[in-house]
Structure formats: structure tokens, C-alpha cells
């Protein structure tokens, strides 16, 4: 794993260990669907690289998670069993602690960028453009869910 992390990685070894344990709990591997977890070395390297500009807030969230693990289990988060990790991960994501939303977004973004994950969903492992996707011309009913949602923006 160490060779897939950039040398300018701002995360300390302990932060990286907690981060990878957390993203692995958020999106675990699935043998049923033949997909890796978010802690897969290639996906994890993408998460660490993408999270680099948000290091300070993500590190604070990881520290908070470590504190939660120490208070409840008297051990570090990465040393917990998978069930306890998942429970604390859910609790952390519900807490709205600063940096958690950013980390969850980055994790999902990097996970679904992975070719193996895209192929498991039956999608071509390619960017959506320039080839694009076929959409029936003139089928305005495709916008109905957006119209039913209503306005989600504020008009001054």
C-alpha cells in the first residue's frame, strides 16, 4: 500500500491507517458483486490524493473517530472488528462532524471512478464524454422527476 501513496501525502501513518479502515467500513468489498471495497489500494490512493486539499478537516474527523473508538472500546479504530467499525462509521456520518461529509463525498466519488466498479454496474469503464450516452430525442418525460422535486435553489 505504501508504494501507491504519493510522497507528498499530508496524512500521517496513523491518520492514513484510520482513513483506510473508515473508507473500508463505509464501502466494504462485496464478493457477491465481485467489487473491491473503498480500501482497495488503487481506490485508496485516489481517495488520499483527492482528500489532500481537505487534510485539516478530514484529519480532525479522523481524530474524533479515534477518540470515539478509544472511549468505547479502549483501542484504535483500525484495530476494531468489522461490525464495531461499521457501527462507529455510521455514528460518525450521522454526527455531521466537520469534514465527514467531505470525506464521504470523496470516498463515493473515487469509488465510482474505479473501472472495476463501473463494469460491475454494467457501464463502460470510460468517461461519459465525448462519447456521451444515448437519450431518446424529444422525450421530455425524462425531466418529470426533476419537475416534481420542485425548486431547490433560492431566488433572491
C-alpha positions as CSV (number, residue, x, y, z in Angstrom):
1,X,0.0,0.0,0.0
2,X,2.8,2.4,0.9
3,X,4.1,2.4,-2.7
4,X,0.7,3.6,-4.1
5,X,0.6,6.7,-1.8
6,X,2.3,9.9,-3.1
7,X,5.3,11.1,-1.3
8,X,3.6,14.5,-0.7
9,X,0.8,12.7,1.2
10,X,-0.1,15.0,4.1
11,X,-1.7,12.2,6.1
12,X,0.4,10.7,8.8
13,X,0.8,6.9,9.0
14,X,-1.8,6.7,11.8
15,X,-4.2,9.0,10.0
16,X,-3.9,7.0,6.8
17,X,-4.5,3.8,8.7
18,X,-7.7,5.2,10.3
19,X,-8.8,6.7,7.0
20,X,-8.4,3.4,5.1
21,X,-10.2,1.5,7.9
22,X,-13.0,4.0,7.7
23,X,-13.5,4.1,4.0
24,X,-13.4,0.3,4.0
25,X,-16.2,0.3,6.6
26,X,-18.2,2.9,4.5
27,X,-17.9,0.9,1.3
28,X,-16.8,-2.7,2.1
29,X,-15.8,-5.2,-0.6
30,X,-18.5,-7.4,-1.9
31,X,-17.8,-11.0,-3.1
32,X,-21.4,-11.2,-4.2
33,X,-21.0,-8.4,-6.7
34,X,-17.2,-9.0,-7.3
35,X,-16.2,-5.5,-6.4
36,X,-13.4,-4.2,-4.1
37,X,-14.0,-2.1,-1.1
38,X,-13.0,1.6,-0.9
39,X,-9.9,0.5,1.0
40,X,-8.6,-1.3,-2.2
41,X,-5.1,0.0,-2.8
42,X,-5.9,1.7,-6.1
43,X,-9.1,3.3,-4.8
44,X,-7.5,4.3,-1.5
45,X,-4.6,6.0,-3.3
46,X,-7.2,8.0,-5.3
47,X,-9.1,8.9,-2.1
48,X,-5.9,10.1,-0.4
49,X,-4.8,12.1,-3.4
50,X,-8.3,13.7,-3.7
51,X,-8.5,14.4,0.0
52,X,-5.1,16.1,0.1
53,X,-6.6,19.7,-0.1
54,X,-9.0,18.9,2.8
55,X,-6.4,17.3,5.1
56,X,-7.0,19.6,8.0
57,X,-10.8,19.0,8.3
58,X,-10.6,15.3,7.5
59,X,-7.7,14.8,10.0
60,X,-9.9,16.4,12.6
61,X,-12.8,14.0,11.8
62,X,-10.3,11.0,11.9
63,X,-9.1,12.2,15.3
64,X,-12.7,12.4,16.5
65,X,-13.3,8.9,15.3
66,X,-10.2,7.6,17.1
67,X,-11.5,9.3,20.3
68,X,-14.8,7.6,19.9
69,X,-13.1,4.2,19.5
70,X,-10.9,4.7,22.5
71,X,-13.7,5.8,24.7
72,X,-16.0,2.9,23.8
73,X,-13.6,0.1,23.0
74,X,-10.2,1.2,24.5
75,X,-8.5,0.6,21.2
76,X,-7.9,2.4,18.0
77,X,-10.5,2.4,15.2
78,X,-8.4,0.4,12.7
79,X,-8.0,-2.3,15.3
80,X,-11.7,-2.9,15.8
81,X,-13.7,-5.8,14.4
82,X,-15.6,-5.0,11.2
83,X,-19.0,-4.8,13.0
84,X,-17.7,-2.2,15.5
85,X,-16.0,-0.3,12.7
86,X,-19.3,-0.2,10.7
87,X,-21.3,0.9,13.8
88,X,-18.8,3.8,14.6
89,X,-18.7,4.8,10.9
90,X,-22.5,5.1,10.8
91,X,-22.5,7.1,14.0
92,X,-19.7,9.4,12.7
93,X,-21.5,10.0,9.4
94,X,-24.7,10.9,11.3
95,X,-22.9,13.3,13.6
96,X,-22.3,15.9,11.0
97,X,-18.8,16.4,12.4
98,X,-16.8,18.8,10.2
99,X,-15.0,17.0,7.4
100,X,-17.1,13.9,7.5
101,X,-19.4,15.0,4.6
102,X,-16.4,15.9,2.6
103,X,-14.7,12.5,3.2
104,X,-17.9,10.6,2.4
105,X,-18.3,12.5,-0.9
106,X,-14.7,12.0,-1.8
107,X,-14.9,8.3,-1.0
108,X,-18.0,7.8,-3.2
109,X,-16.5,9.8,-6.0
110,X,-13.3,7.9,-6.1
111,X,-15.0,4.5,-5.6
112,X,-17.3,5.0,-8.6
113,X,-14.4,6.3,-10.7
114,X,-12.8,2.8,-10.5
115,X,-13.1,0.8,-13.7
116,X,-13.9,-2.4,-11.8
117,X,-16.8,-0.8,-10.1
118,X,-18.2,0.8,-13.2
119,X,-18.0,-2.6,-15.0
120,X,-19.8,-4.3,-12.2
121,X,-22.7,-1.9,-12.7
122,X,-22.8,-2.8,-16.4
123,X,-21.3,0.5,-17.5
124,X,-18.4,1.1,-19.8
125,X,-15.3,1.9,-17.9
126,X,-14.9,5.3,-19.6
127,X,-15.7,8.9,-19.0
128,X,-19.3,10.0,-20.1
129,X,-17.9,12.3,-22.7
130,X,-17.0,12.7,-25.6
131,X,-19.0,9.6,-26.5
132,X,-21.9,10.5,-24.2
133,X,-24.9,8.4,-23.6
134,X,-27.9,7.7,-25.8
135,X,-31.0,9.6,-24.7
136,X,-34.3,9.5,-26.6
137,X,-34.7,12.7,-28.5
138,X,-37.8,14.7,-27.6
139,X,-38.7,12.6,-24.6
140,X,-39.4,15.4,-22.2
141,X,-40.9,13.0,-19.7
142,X,-37.3,12.3,-18.6
143,X,-37.4,15.6,-16.8
144,X,-40.6,14.8,-14.8
145,X,-38.7,13.7,-11.6
146,X,-36.8,17.0,-11.7
147,X,-40.0,18.9,-12.1
148,X,-41.8,17.0,-9.3
149,X,-38.8,17.8,-7.0
150,X,-39.6,21.5,-7.2
151,X,-37.1,24.3,-6.7
152,X,-34.1,23.5,-4.7
153,X,-32.5,26.9,-5.1
154,X,-33.1,30.3,-3.6
155,X,-34.3,33.1,-5.8
156,X,-33.1,36.5,-4.5
